[in-house]
Amino acid sequence: MRESVDVLHRALTPWSSGGSYLNFAERPKAGAALFGEATYRRLQSVKAEYDPADVIRGDHSVPAAGRG
């Protein structure tokens, strides 16, 4: 399966915008790559304020500011 994903990624590379689509992230990626640097930092701030215990989680986890 990984080889197939690699083949697909290489085939689509010429049309890449440099960003990532969350539903097309087969492998873990840095939060900034998924959301953009500014948005990721804002998400971390919101997480620190409203969910510092990390109760709400998803496939693309955002750690609270100061935690990672």
Predicted model as a PDB file, atoms N, CA, C, CB and O in Angstrom, pLDDT in the B-factor column:
MODEL        1                                                                  
ATOM      1  N   MET A   1       0.810  -1.184   0.000  1.00 82.00           N  
ATOM      2  CA  MET A   1       0.000   0.000   0.000  1.00 82.00           C  
ATOM      3  C   MET A   1       0.867   1.266   0.000  1.00 82.00           C  
ATOM      4  CB  MET A   1      -0.929  -0.012   1.196  1.00 82.00           C  
ATOM      5  O   MET A   1       0.583   2.221  -0.723  1.00 82.00           O  
ATOM      6  N   ARG A   2       1.923   1.261   0.818  1.00 83.00           N  
ATOM      7  CA  ARG A   2       2.783   2.452   0.875  1.00 83.00           C  
ATOM      8  C   ARG A   2       3.423   2.751  -0.469  1.00 83.00           C  
ATOM      9  CB  ARG A   2       3.869   2.271   1.929  1.00 83.00           C  
ATOM     10  O   ARG A   2       3.562   3.912  -0.854  1.00 83.00           O  
ATOM     11  N   GLU A   3       3.811   1.705  -1.181  1.00 91.00           N  
ATOM     12  CA  GLU A   3       4.398   1.919  -2.505  1.00 91.00           C  
ATOM     13  C   GLU A   3       3.375   2.558  -3.444  1.00 91.00           C  
ATOM     14  CB  GLU A   3       4.909   0.584  -3.097  1.00 91.00           C  
ATOM     15  O   GLU A   3       3.719   3.437  -4.234  1.00 91.00           O  
ATOM     16  N   SER A   4       2.134   2.123  -3.359  1.00 90.00           N  
ATOM     17  CA  SER A   4       1.083   2.695  -4.203  1.00 90.00           C  
ATOM     18  C   SER A   4       0.858   4.167  -3.876  1.00 90.00           C  
ATOM     19  CB  SER A   4      -0.225   1.914  -4.032  1.00 90.00           C  
ATOM     20  O   SER A   4       0.679   4.987  -4.776  1.00 90.00           O  
ATOM     21  N   VAL A   5       0.867   4.497  -2.591  1.00 83.00           N  
ATOM     22  CA  VAL A   5       0.706   5.893  -2.177  1.00 83.00           C  
ATOM     23  C   VAL A   5       1.886   6.719  -2.682  1.00 83.00           C  
ATOM     24  CB  VAL A   5       0.586   6.002  -0.630  1.00 83.00           C  
ATOM     25  O   VAL A   5       1.694   7.840  -3.152  1.00 83.00           O  
ATOM     26  N   ASP A   6       3.090   6.190  -2.593  1.00 87.00           N  
ATOM     27  CA  ASP A   6       4.275   6.901  -3.094  1.00 87.00           C  
ATOM     28  C   ASP A   6       4.168   7.156  -4.591  1.00 87.00           C  
ATOM     29  CB  ASP A   6       5.552   6.101  -2.791  1.00 87.00           C  
ATOM     30  O   ASP A   6       4.492   8.245  -5.065  1.00 87.00           O  
ATOM     31  N   VAL A   7       3.715   6.158  -5.328  1.00 92.00           N  
ATOM     32  CA  VAL A   7       3.541   6.315  -6.782  1.00 92.00           C  
ATOM     33  C   VAL A   7       2.526   7.417  -7.070  1.00 92.00           C  
ATOM     34  CB  VAL A   7       3.084   4.977  -7.432  1.00 92.00           C  
ATOM     35  O   VAL A   7       2.749   8.263  -7.936  1.00 92.00           O  
ATOM     36  N   LEU A   8       1.422   7.404  -6.347  1.00 87.00           N  
ATOM     37  CA  LEU A   8       0.390   8.422  -6.543  1.00 87.00           C  
ATOM     38  C   LEU A   8       0.919   9.818  -6.223  1.00 87.00           C  
ATOM     39  CB  LEU A   8      -0.832   8.114  -5.674  1.00 87.00           C  
ATOM     40  O   LEU A   8       0.682  10.758  -6.981  1.00 87.00           O  
ATOM     41  N   HIS A   9       1.630   9.958  -5.111  1.00 83.00           N  
ATOM     42  CA  HIS A   9       2.185  11.262  -4.744  1.00 83.00           C  
ATOM     43  C   HIS A   9       3.156  11.768  -5.802  1.00 83.00           C  
ATOM     44  CB  HIS A   9       2.887  11.180  -3.389  1.00 83.00           C  
ATOM     45  O   HIS A   9       3.122  12.943  -6.167  1.00 83.00           O  
ATOM     46  N   ARG A  10       4.010  10.897  -6.289  1.00 90.00           N  
ATOM     47  CA  ARG A  10       4.955  11.319  -7.337  1.00 90.00           C  
ATOM     48  C   ARG A  10       4.217  11.749  -8.598  1.00 90.00           C  
ATOM     49  CB  ARG A  10       5.938  10.181  -7.667  1.00 90.00           C  
ATOM     50  O   ARG A  10       4.605  12.720  -9.247  1.00 90.00           O  
ATOM     51  N   ALA A  11       3.157  11.029  -8.945  1.00 94.00           N  
ATOM     52  CA  ALA A  11       2.390  11.363 -10.150  1.00 94.00           C  
ATOM     53  C   ALA A  11       1.690  12.716 -10.014  1.00 94.00           C  
ATOM     54  CB  ALA A  11       1.355  10.270 -10.440  1.00 94.00           C  
ATOM     55  O   ALA A  11       1.533  13.434 -11.001  1.00 94.00           O  
ATOM     56  N   LEU A  12       1.268  13.067  -8.795  1.00 88.00           N  
ATOM     57  CA  LEU A  12       0.539  14.315  -8.584  1.00 88.00           C  
ATOM     58  C   LEU A  12       1.436  15.505  -8.244  1.00 88.00           C  
ATOM     59  CB  LEU A  12      -0.461  14.125  -7.489  1.00 88.00           C  
ATOM     60  O   LEU A  12       0.959  16.639  -8.202  1.00 88.00           O  
ATOM     61  N   THR A  13       2.711  15.270  -8.003  1.00 88.00           N  
ATOM     62  CA  THR A  13       3.637  16.324  -7.599  1.00 88.00           C  
ATOM     63  C   THR A  13       3.637  17.546  -8.520  1.00 88.00           C  
ATOM     64  CB  THR A  13       5.016  15.767  -7.531  1.00 88.00           C  
ATOM     65  O   THR A  13       3.695  18.665  -8.011  1.00 88.00           O  
ATOM     66  N   PRO A  14       3.574  17.394  -9.843  1.00 92.00           N  
ATOM     67  CA  PRO A  14       3.592  18.590 -10.694  1.00 92.00           C  
ATOM     68  C   PRO A  14       2.438  19.557 -10.423  1.00 92.00           C  
ATOM     69  CB  PRO A  14       3.558  18.176 -12.138  1.00 92.00           C  
ATOM     70  O   PRO A  14       2.543  20.739 -10.753  1.00 92.00           O  
ATOM     71  N   TRP A  15       1.358  19.087  -9.840  1.00 89.00           N  
ATOM     72  CA  TRP A  15       0.201  19.932  -9.582  1.00 89.00           C  
ATOM     73  C   TRP A  15       0.076  20.334  -8.115  1.00 89.00           C  
ATOM     74  CB  TRP A  15      -1.051  19.225 -10.020  1.00 89.00           C  
ATOM     75  O   TRP A  15      -0.943  20.893  -7.711  1.00 89.00           O  
ATOM     76  N   SER A  16       1.087  20.058  -7.330  1.00 80.00           N  
ATOM     77  CA  SER A  16       1.050  20.372  -5.899  1.00 80.00           C  
ATOM     78  C   SER A  16       1.111  21.875  -5.662  1.00 80.00           C  
ATOM     79  CB  SER A  16       2.205  19.682  -5.171  1.00 80.00           C  
ATOM     80  O   SER A  16       1.873  22.589  -6.314  1.00 80.00           O  
ATOM     81  N   SER A  17       0.296  22.346  -4.718  1.00 76.00           N  
ATOM     82  CA  SER A  17       0.329  23.762  -4.332  1.00 76.00           C  
ATOM     83  C   SER A  17       1.282  23.970  -3.161  1.00 76.00           C  
ATOM     84  CB  SER A  17      -1.086  24.262  -3.963  1.00 76.00           C  
ATOM     85  O   SER A  17       1.527  25.101  -2.741  1.00 76.00           O  
ATOM     86  N   GLY A  18       1.821  22.857  -2.635  1.00 72.00           N  
ATOM     87  CA  GLY A  18       2.704  22.943  -1.489  1.00 72.00           C  
ATOM     88  C   GLY A  18       1.972  22.739  -0.175  1.00 72.00           C  
ATOM     89  O   GLY A  18       2.600  22.529   0.862  1.00 72.00           O  
ATOM     90  N   GLY A  19       0.649  22.799  -0.212  1.00 71.00           N  
ATOM     91  CA  GLY A  19      -0.158  22.581   0.985  1.00 71.00           C  
ATOM     92  C   GLY A  19      -0.599  21.129   1.054  1.00 71.00           C  
ATOM     93  O   GLY A  19      -0.231  20.311   0.211  1.00 71.00           O  
ATOM     94  N   SER A  20      -1.376  20.830   2.053  1.00 72.00           N  
ATOM     95  CA  SER A  20      -1.891  19.476   2.214  1.00 72.00           C  
ATOM     96  C   SER A  20      -3.392  19.525   2.438  1.00 72.00           C  
ATOM     97  CB  SER A  20      -1.190  18.754   3.384  1.00 72.00           C  
ATOM     98  O   SER A  20      -3.917  20.464   3.036  1.00 72.00           O  
ATOM     99  N   TYR A  21      -4.063  18.513   1.956  1.00 72.00           N  
ATOM    100  CA  TYR A  21      -5.486  18.359   2.164  1.00 72.00           C  
ATOM    101  C   TYR A  21      -5.657  17.356   3.293  1.00 72.00           C  
ATOM    102  CB  TYR A  21      -6.223  17.898   0.854  1.00 72.00           C  
ATOM    103  O   TYR A  21      -5.153  16.237   3.194  1.00 72.00           O  
ATOM    104  N   LEU A  22      -6.346  17.720   4.352  1.00 73.00           N  
ATOM    105  CA  LEU A  22      -6.431  16.869   5.540  1.00 73.00           C  
ATOM    106  C   LEU A  22      -6.934  15.462   5.239  1.00 73.00           C  
ATOM    107  CB  LEU A  22      -7.330  17.510   6.558  1.00 73.00           C  
ATOM    108  O   LEU A  22      -6.467  14.504   5.854  1.00 73.00           O  
ATOM    109  N   ASN A  23      -7.856  15.318   4.326  1.00 73.00           N  
ATOM    110  CA  ASN A  23      -8.386  13.994   4.005  1.00 73.00           C  
ATOM    111  C   ASN A  23      -7.465  13.204   3.088  1.00 73.00           C  
ATOM    112  CB  ASN A  23      -9.745  14.125   3.364  1.00 73.00           C  
ATOM    113  O   ASN A  23      -7.764  12.062   2.739  1.00 73.00           O  
ATOM    114  N   PHE A  24      -6.351  13.802   2.698  1.00 68.00           N  
ATOM    115  CA  PHE A  24      -5.416  13.127   1.804  1.00 68.00           C  
ATOM    116  C   PHE A  24      -4.040  13.072   2.453  1.00 68.00           C  
ATOM    117  CB  PHE A  24      -5.345  13.843   0.434  1.00 68.00           C  
ATOM    118  O   PHE A  24      -3.018  13.067   1.766  1.00 68.00           O  
ATOM    119  N   ALA A  25      -4.024  13.031   3.773  1.00 66.00           N  
ATOM    120  CA  ALA A  25      -2.768  12.962   4.530  1.00 66.00           C  
ATOM    121  C   ALA A  25      -2.623  11.532   5.042  1.00 66.00           C  
ATOM    122  CB  ALA A  25      -2.743  14.007   5.722  1.00 66.00           C  
ATOM    123  O   ALA A  25      -2.982  11.238   6.182  1.00 66.00           O  
ATOM    124  N   GLU A  26      -2.102  10.654   4.206  1.00 68.00           N  
ATOM    125  CA  GLU A  26      -1.988   9.238   4.553  1.00 68.00           C  
ATOM    126  C   GLU A  26      -0.953   8.991   5.632  1.00 68.00           C  
ATOM    127  CB  GLU A  26      -1.642   8.430   3.329  1.00 68.00           C  
ATOM    128  O   GLU A  26      -1.011   7.990   6.346  1.00 68.00           O  
ATOM    129  N   ARG A  27      -0.021   9.893   5.744  1.00 71.00           N  
ATOM    130  CA  ARG A  27       1.047   9.755   6.718  1.00 71.00           C  
ATOM    131  C   ARG A  27       1.057  10.985   7.616  1.00 71.00           C  
ATOM    132  CB  ARG A  27       2.417   9.565   6.019  1.00 71.00           C  
ATOM    133  O   ARG A  27       0.626  12.060   7.197  1.00 71.00           O  
ATOM    134  N   PRO A  28       1.546  10.840   8.847  1.00 74.00           N  
ATOM    135  CA  PRO A  28       1.593  12.004   9.740  1.00 74.00           C  
ATOM    136  C   PRO A  28       2.396  13.153   9.126  1.00 74.00           C  
ATOM    137  CB  PRO A  28       2.199  11.608  11.092  1.00 74.00           C  
ATOM    138  O   PRO A  28       3.431  12.939   8.495  1.00 74.00           O  
ATOM    139  N   LYS A  29       1.902  14.362   9.323  1.00 76.00           N  
ATOM    140  CA  LYS A  29       2.586  15.557   8.830  1.00 76.00           C  
ATOM    141  C   LYS A  29       2.593  16.596   9.936  1.00 76.00           C  
ATOM    142  CB  LYS A  29       1.902  16.117   7.542  1.00 76.00           C  
ATOM    143  O   LYS A  29       1.766  16.562  10.848  1.00 76.00           O  
ATOM    144  N   ALA A  30       3.523  17.504   9.843  1.00 79.00           N  
ATOM    145  CA  ALA A  30       3.596  18.588  10.818  1.00 79.00           C  
ATOM    146  C   ALA A  30       2.338  19.443  10.723  1.00 79.00           C  
ATOM    147  CB  ALA A  30       4.863  19.452  10.592  1.00 79.00           C  
ATOM    148  O   ALA A  30       1.802  19.656   9.635  1.00 79.00           O  
ATOM    149  N   GLY A  31       1.874  19.927  11.866  1.00 80.00           N  
ATOM    150  CA  GLY A  31       0.659  20.727  11.896  1.00 80.00           C  
ATOM    151  C   GLY A  31       0.718  21.944  10.995  1.00 80.00           C  
ATOM    152  O   GLY A  31      -0.267  22.277  10.337  1.00 80.00           O  
ATOM    153  N   ALA A  32       1.853  22.606  10.958  1.00 82.00           N  
ATOM    154  CA  ALA A  32       1.999  23.789  10.115  1.00 82.00           C  
ATOM    155  C   ALA A  32       1.843  23.430   8.637  1.00 82.00           C  
ATOM    156  CB  ALA A  32       3.363  24.452  10.359  1.00 82.00           C  
ATOM    157  O   ALA A  32       1.352  24.245   7.856  1.00 82.00           O  
ATOM    158  N   ALA A  33       2.251  22.230   8.246  1.00 80.00           N  
ATOM    159  CA  ALA A  33       2.112  21.804   6.854  1.00 80.00           C  
ATOM    160  C   ALA A  33       0.645  21.561   6.504  1.00 80.00           C  
ATOM    161  CB  ALA A  33       2.937  20.531   6.598  1.00 80.00           C  
ATOM    162  O   ALA A  33       0.234  21.742   5.358  1.00 80.00           O  
ATOM    163  N   LEU A  34      -0.132  21.154   7.489  1.00 82.00           N  
ATOM    164  CA  LEU A  34      -1.546  20.876   7.247  1.00 82.00           C  
ATOM    165  C   LEU A  34      -2.416  22.122   7.315  1.00 82.00           C  
ATOM    166  CB  LEU A  34      -2.043  19.864   8.241  1.00 82.00           C  
ATOM    167  O   LEU A  34      -3.357  22.266   6.535  1.00 82.00           O  
ATOM    168  N   PHE A  35      -2.111  23.021   8.239  1.00 83.00           N  
ATOM    169  CA  PHE A  35      -2.982  24.165   8.488  1.00 83.00           C  
ATOM    170  C   PHE A  35      -2.382  25.500   8.079  1.00 83.00           C  
ATOM    171  CB  PHE A  35      -3.333  24.214   9.928  1.00 83.00           C  
ATOM    172  O   PHE A  35      -3.100  26.498   8.021  1.00 83.00           O  
ATOM    173  N   GLY A  36      -1.095  25.546   7.796  1.00 84.00           N  
ATOM    174  CA  GLY A  36      -0.395  26.809   7.587  1.00 84.00           C  
ATOM    175  C   GLY A  36       0.125  27.295   8.931  1.00 84.00           C  
ATOM    176  O   GLY A  36      -0.519  27.065   9.955  1.00 84.00           O  
ATOM    177  N   GLU A  37       1.248  27.945   8.950  1.00 88.00           N  
ATOM    178  CA  GLU A  37       1.922  28.324  10.192  1.00 88.00           C  
ATOM    179  C   GLU A  37       1.056  29.197  11.096  1.00 88.00           C  
ATOM    180  CB  GLU A  37       3.204  29.049   9.876  1.00 88.00           C  
ATOM    181  O   GLU A  37       0.922  28.910  12.285  1.00 88.00           O  
ATOM    182  N   ALA A  38       0.468  30.255  10.549  1.00 91.00           N  
ATOM    183  CA  ALA A  38      -0.311  31.189  11.369  1.00 91.00           C  
ATOM    184  C   ALA A  38      -1.552  30.504  11.953  1.00 91.00           C  
ATOM    185  CB  ALA A  38      -0.728  32.417  10.533  1.00 91.00           C  
ATOM    186  O   ALA A  38      -1.848  30.661  13.137  1.00 91.00           O  
ATOM    187  N   THR A  39      -2.258  29.762  11.141  1.00 90.00           N  
ATOM    188  CA  THR A  39      -3.459  29.064  11.616  1.00 90.00           C  
ATOM    189  C   THR A  39      -3.105  28.023  12.659  1.00 90.00           C  
ATOM    190  CB  THR A  39      -4.197  28.404  10.450  1.00 90.00           C  
ATOM    191  O   THR A  39      -3.820  27.867  13.648  1.00 90.00           O  
ATOM    192  N   TYR A  40      -2.010  27.308  12.448  1.00 90.00           N  
ATOM    193  CA  TYR A  40      -1.592  26.284  13.405  1.00 90.00           C  
ATOM    194  C   TYR A  40      -1.275  26.908  14.765  1.00 90.00           C  
ATOM    195  CB  TYR A  40      -0.367  25.520  12.873  1.00 90.00           C  
ATOM    196  O   TYR A  40      -1.675  26.369  15.798  1.00 90.00           O  
ATOM    197  N   ARG A  41      -0.567  28.027  14.777  1.00 93.00           N  
ATOM    198  CA  ARG A  41      -0.247  28.701  16.037  1.00 93.00           C  
ATOM    199  C   ARG A  41      -1.534  29.162  16.731  1.00 93.00           C  
ATOM    200  CB  ARG A  41       0.696  29.908  15.787  1.00 93.00           C  
ATOM    201  O   ARG A  41      -1.651  29.060  17.952  1.00 93.00           O  
ATOM    202  N   ARG A  42      -2.484  29.662  15.966  1.00 94.00           N  
ATOM    203  CA  ARG A  42      -3.771  30.091  16.537  1.00 94.00           C  
ATOM    204  C   ARG A  42      -4.516  28.891  17.113  1.00 94.00           C  
ATOM    205  CB  ARG A  42      -4.643  30.799  15.462  1.00 94.00           C  
ATOM    206  O   ARG A  42      -5.081  28.987  18.203  1.00 94.00           O  
ATOM    207  N   LEU A  43      -4.529  27.773  16.409  1.00 92.00           N  
ATOM    208  CA  LEU A  43      -5.172  26.559  16.914  1.00 92.00           C  
ATOM    209  C   LEU A  43      -4.523  26.099  18.215  1.00 92.00           C  
ATOM    210  CB  LEU A  43      -5.103  25.438  15.866  1.00 92.00           C  
ATOM    211  O   LEU A  43      -5.211  25.642  19.129  1.00 92.00           O  
ATOM    212  N   GLN A  44      -3.209  26.217  18.298  1.00 94.00           N  
ATOM    213  CA  GLN A  44      -2.514  25.845  19.531  1.00 94.00           C  
ATOM    214  C   GLN A  44      -2.924  26.758  20.691  1.00 94.00           C  
ATOM    215  CB  GLN A  44      -0.990  25.904  19.323  1.00 94.00           C  
ATOM    216  O   GLN A  44      -3.090  26.290  21.818  1.00 94.00           O  
ATOM    217  N   SER A  45      -3.085  28.036  20.425  1.00 95.00           N  
ATOM    218  CA  SER A  45      -3.515  28.977  21.462  1.00 95.00           C  
ATOM    219  C   SER A  45      -4.931  28.668  21.939  1.00 95.00           C  
ATOM    220  CB  SER A  45      -3.442  30.415  20.941  1.00 95.00           C  
ATOM    221  O   SER A  45      -5.211  28.691  23.137  1.00 95.00           O  
ATOM    222  N   VAL A  46      -5.810  28.382  21.002  1.00 94.00           N  
ATOM    223  CA  VAL A  46      -7.191  28.034  21.343  1.00 94.00           C  
ATOM    224  C   VAL A  46      -7.213  26.742  22.150  1.00 94.00           C  
ATOM    225  CB  VAL A  46      -8.056  27.889  20.066  1.00 94.00           C  
ATOM    226  O   VAL A  46      -7.939  26.634  23.139  1.00 94.00           O  
ATOM    227  N   LYS A  47      -6.422  25.771  21.729  1.00 93.00           N  
ATOM    228  CA  LYS A  47      -6.335  24.498  22.446  1.00 93.00           C  
ATOM    229  C   LYS A  47      -5.843  24.715  23.876  1.00 93.00           C  
ATOM    230  CB  LYS A  47      -5.399  23.524  21.704  1.00 93.00           C  
ATOM    231  O   LYS A  47      -6.381  24.113  24.805  1.00 93.00           O  
ATOM    232  N   ALA A  48      -4.854  25.546  24.066  1.00 94.00           N  
ATOM    233  CA  ALA A  48      -4.311  25.818  25.401  1.00 94.00           C  
ATOM    234  C   ALA A  48      -5.362  26.459  26.304  1.00 94.00           C  
ATOM    235  CB  ALA A  48      -3.080  26.729  25.301  1.00 94.00           C  
ATOM    236  O   ALA A  48      -5.412  26.189  27.504  1.00 94.00           O  
ATOM    237  N   GLU A  49      -6.203  27.314  25.713  1.00 94.00           N  
ATOM    238  CA  GLU A  49      -7.207  28.010  26.517  1.00 94.00           C  
ATOM    239  C   GLU A  49      -8.427  27.141  26.828  1.00 94.00           C  
ATOM    240  CB  GLU A  49      -7.651  29.263  25.801  1.00 94.00           C  
ATOM    241  O   GLU A  49      -8.914  27.137  27.959  1.00 94.00           O  
ATOM    242  N   TYR A  50      -8.921  26.405  25.826  1.00 95.00           N  
ATOM    243  CA  TYR A  50     -10.188  25.692  25.985  1.00 95.00           C  
ATOM    244  C   TYR A  50     -10.066  24.190  26.224  1.00 95.00           C  
ATOM    245  CB  TYR A  50     -11.014  25.910  24.787  1.00 95.00           C  
ATOM    246  O   TYR A  50     -11.013  23.564  26.700  1.00 95.00           O  
ATOM    247  N   ASP A  51      -8.924  23.609  25.904  1.00 94.00           N  
ATOM    248  CA  ASP A  51      -8.761  22.158  26.087  1.00 94.00           C  
ATOM    249  C   ASP A  51      -7.324  21.811  26.482  1.00 94.00           C  
ATOM    250  CB  ASP A  51      -9.148  21.406  24.796  1.00 94.00           C  
ATOM    251  O   ASP A  51      -6.672  21.032  25.787  1.00 94.00           O  
ATOM    252  N   PRO A  52      -6.822  22.368  27.574  1.00 90.00           N  
ATOM    253  CA  PRO A  52      -5.433  22.108  27.959  1.00 90.00           C  
ATOM    254  C   PRO A  52      -5.180  20.647  28.353  1.00 90.00           C  
ATOM    255  CB  PRO A  52      -5.048  23.011  29.109  1.00 90.00           C  
ATOM    256  O   PRO A  52      -4.037  20.193  28.307  1.00 90.00           O  
ATOM    257  N   ALA A  53      -6.217  19.910  28.737  1.00 91.00           N  
ATOM    258  CA  ALA A  53      -6.057  18.495  29.117  1.00 91.00           C  
ATOM    259  C   ALA A  53      -6.106  17.565  27.900  1.00 91.00           C  
ATOM    260  CB  ALA A  53      -7.148  18.091  30.118  1.00 91.00           C  
ATOM    261  O   ALA A  53      -6.017  16.347  28.054  1.00 91.00           O  
ATOM    262  N   ASP A  54      -6.247  18.119  26.705  1.00 88.00           N  
ATOM    263  CA  ASP A  54      -6.256  17.354  25.452  1.00 88.00           C  
ATOM    264  C   ASP A  54      -7.364  16.298  25.419  1.00 88.00           C  
ATOM    265  CB  ASP A  54      -4.907  16.681  25.247  1.00 88.00           C  
ATOM    266  O   ASP A  54      -7.135  15.155  25.025  1.00 88.00           O  
ATOM    267  N   VAL A  55      -8.561  16.700  25.837  1.00 91.00           N  
ATOM    268  CA  VAL A  55      -9.714  15.802  25.814  1.00 91.00           C  
ATOM    269  C   VAL A  55     -10.217  15.628  24.386  1.00 91.00           C  
ATOM    270  CB  VAL A  55     -10.841  16.339  26.719  1.00 91.00           C  
ATOM    271  O   VAL A  55     -10.586  14.524  23.985  1.00 91.00           O  
ATOM    272  N   ILE A  56     -10.233  16.711  23.621  1.00 86.00           N  
ATOM    273  CA  ILE A  56     -10.716  16.667  22.237  1.00 86.00           C  
ATOM    274  C   ILE A  56      -9.530  16.350  21.329  1.00 86.00           C  
ATOM    275  CB  ILE A  56     -11.399  18.025  21.822  1.00 86.00           C  
ATOM    276  O   ILE A  56      -8.543  17.085  21.292  1.00 86.00           O  
ATOM    277  N   ARG A  57      -9.644  15.254  20.607  1.00 80.00           N  
ATOM    278  CA  ARG A  57      -8.553  14.819  19.719  1.00 80.00           C  
ATOM    279  C   ARG A  57      -9.105  14.407  18.363  1.00 80.00           C  
ATOM    280  CB  ARG A  57      -7.765  13.648  20.349  1.00 80.00           C  
ATOM    281  O   ARG A  57     -10.298  14.143  18.212  1.00 80.00           O  
ATOM    282  N   GLY A  58      -8.225  14.357  17.393  1.00 76.00           N  
ATOM    283  CA  GLY A  58      -8.593  13.922  16.063  1.00 76.00           C  
ATOM    284  C   GLY A  58      -7.401  13.295  15.375  1.00 76.00           C  
ATOM    285  O   GLY A  58      -6.334  13.131  15.967  1.00 76.00           O  
ATOM    286  N   ASP A  59      -7.596  12.949  14.121  1.00 73.00           N  
ATOM    287  CA  ASP A  59      -6.511  12.330  13.355  1.00 73.00           C  
ATOM    288  C   ASP A  59      -5.324  13.270  13.176  1.00 73.00           C  
ATOM    289  CB  ASP A  59      -7.022  11.887  11.993  1.00 73.00           C  
ATOM    290  O   ASP A  59      -4.182  12.821  13.070  1.00 73.00           O  
ATOM    291  N   HIS A  60      -5.592  14.566  13.144  1.00 76.00           N  
ATOM    292  CA  HIS A  60      -4.541  15.564  12.969  1.00 76.00           C  
ATOM    293  C   HIS A  60      -4.487  16.406  14.234  1.00 76.00           C  
ATOM    294  CB  HIS A  60      -4.795  16.456  11.700  1.00 76.00           C  
ATOM    295  O   HIS A  60      -4.924  17.556  14.251  1.00 76.00           O  
ATOM    296  N   SER A  61      -3.956  15.826  15.271  1.00 78.00           N  
ATOM    297  CA  SER A  61      -3.937  16.435  16.583  1.00 78.00           C  
ATOM    298  C   SER A  61      -3.170  17.749  16.600  1.00 78.00           C  
ATOM    299  CB  SER A  61      -3.342  15.484  17.576  1.00 78.00           C  
ATOM    300  O   SER A  61      -2.158  17.907  15.918  1.00 78.00           O  
ATOM    301  N   VAL A  62      -3.672  18.686  17.392  1.00 86.00           N  
ATOM    302  CA  VAL A  62      -3.007  19.972  17.599  1.00 86.00           C  
ATOM    303  C   VAL A  62      -2.691  20.076  19.084  1.00 86.00           C  
ATOM    304  CB  VAL A  62      -3.900  21.184  17.111  1.00 86.00           C  
ATOM    305  O   VAL A  62      -3.609  20.223  19.890  1.00 86.00           O  
ATOM    306  N   PRO A  63      -1.416  20.003  19.471  1.00 87.00           N  
ATOM    307  CA  PRO A  63      -1.073  20.145  20.884  1.00 87.00           C  
ATOM    308  C   PRO A  63      -1.282  21.586  21.357  1.00 87.00           C  
ATOM    309  CB  PRO A  63       0.383  19.714  21.126  1.00 87.00           C  
ATOM    310  O   PRO A  63      -1.142  22.529  20.577  1.00 87.00           O  
ATOM    311  N   ALA A  64      -1.611  21.744  22.609  1.00 89.00           N  
ATOM    312  CA  ALA A  64      -1.767  23.082  23.176  1.00 89.00           C  
ATOM    313  C   ALA A  64      -0.449  23.842  23.090  1.00 89.00           C  
ATOM    314  CB  ALA A  64      -2.250  23.004  24.642  1.00 89.00           C  
ATOM    315  O   ALA A  64       0.624  23.242  23.147  1.00 89.00           O  
ATOM    316  N   ALA A  65      -0.531  25.157  22.953  1.00 87.00           N  
ATOM    317  CA  ALA A  65       0.676  25.986  22.913  1.00 87.00           C  
ATOM    318  C   ALA A  65       1.534  25.679  24.135  1.00 87.00           C  
ATOM    319  CB  ALA A  65       0.315  27.504  22.860  1.00 87.00           C  
ATOM    320  O   ALA A  65       1.026  25.583  25.252  1.00 87.00           O  
ATOM    321  N   GLY A  66       2.830  25.526  23.916  1.00 80.00           N  
ATOM    322  CA  GLY A  66       3.747  25.213  24.992  1.00 80.00           C  
ATOM    323  C   GLY A  66       3.896  23.724  25.255  1.00 80.00           C  
ATOM    324  O   GLY A  66       4.682  23.327  26.116  1.00 80.00           O  
ATOM    325  N   ARG A  67       3.153  22.888  24.526  1.00 67.00           N  
ATOM    326  CA  ARG A  67       3.214  21.441  24.755  1.00 67.00           C  
ATOM    327  C   ARG A  67       3.812  20.694  23.570  1.00 67.00           C  
ATOM    328  CB  ARG A  67       1.826  20.902  25.048  1.00 67.00           C  
ATOM    329  O   ARG A  67       3.928  19.470  23.646  1.00 67.00           O  
ATOM    330  N   GLY A  68       4.185  21.329  22.517  1.00 55.00           N  
ATOM    331  CA  GLY A  68       4.756  20.583  21.396  1.00 55.00           C  
ATOM    332  C   GLY A  68       4.523  21.272  20.174  1.00 55.00           C  
ATOM    333  O   GLY A  68       4.930  20.801  19.112  1.00 55.00           O  
TER     334      GLY A  68                                                      
ENDMDL                                                                          
END                                                                             
